Amino acid sequence: MQDLGRLLLGAGLLLCVLGAAVLLFGRMGVPLGRLPGDMNWRGKGWSVSFPLMTSILFSVVLSLLFYLFGRIRR
């Protein structure tokens, strides 16, 4: 059970750090969700957003973080 508790605490801390980073980037003017490659369609009374480039950016950053975390734990 201790391993599960540590895993949940680590995941929670990671989510807190990522949330703080998103808020910080928003205040700094980084246009997450409005990057080139993000697709938005608007109509009368509806809108659809597909943040492709933002998703790729988050994927690369998370992959690097998990890689570095794995290297540190060895």
DAUR-V751850 format. One record per backbone hydrogen bond with DSSP energy under -0.5 kcal/mol. NH is the residue of the N-H (numbers start at 1). CO is the residue of the C=O. E is the energy in kcal/mol with one decimal. If there is no record, write none. Layout:
# DAUR-V751850
nh->NH co->CO e->E
nh->NH co->CO e->E
This chain:
# DAUR-V751850
nh->5 co->1 e->-2.2
nh->6 co->2 e->-2.4
nh->7 co->3 e->-2.4
nh->8 co->4 e->-2.6
nh->9 co->5 e->-2.4
nh->10 co->6 e->-2.6
nh->11 co->7 e->-2.6
nh->12 co->8 e->-2.3
nh->13 co->9 e->-2.5
nh->14 co->10 e->-2.4
nh->15 co->11 e->-2.3
nh->16 co->12 e->-2.2
nh->17 co->13 e->-2.5
nh->18 co->14 e->-2.6
nh->19 co->15 e->-2.5
nh->20 co->16 e->-2.4
nh->21 co->17 e->-2.3
nh->22 co->18 e->-2.4
nh->23 co->19 e->-2.3
nh->24 co->20 e->-2.6
nh->25 co->21 e->-2.9
nh->26 co->22 e->-2.1
nh->27 co->23 e->-1.9
nh->28 co->24 e->-1.8
nh->29 co->25 e->-0.7
nh->29 co->26 e->-0.5
nh->30 co->25 e->-2.4
nh->32 co->30 e->-2.1
nh->34 co->31 e->-2.5
nh->38 co->35 e->-2.2
nh->39 co->50 e->-2.6
nh->41 co->48 e->-3.1
nh->43 co->46 e->-3.1
nh->45 co->43 e->-1.1
nh->46 co->43 e->-0.7
nh->48 co->41 e->-3.0
nh->50 co->39 e->-3.5
nh->52 co->50 e->-2.2
nh->55 co->51 e->-2.1
nh->56 co->52 e->-2.1
nh->57 co->53 e->-2.4
nh->58 co->54 e->-2.5
nh->59 co->55 e->-2.3
nh->60 co->56 e->-2.3
nh->61 co->57 e->-2.3
nh->62 co->58 e->-2.8
nh->63 co->59 e->-2.4
nh->64 co->60 e->-2.3
nh->65 co->61 e->-2.4
nh->66 co->62 e->-2.7
nh->67 co->63 e->-2.2
nh->68 co->64 e->-2.7
nh->69 co->65 e->-2.6
nh->70 co->66 e->-2.3
nh->71 co->67 e->-2.2
nh->72 co->68 e->-2.2
nh->73 co->69 e->-1.8
nh->74 co->70 e->-0.8
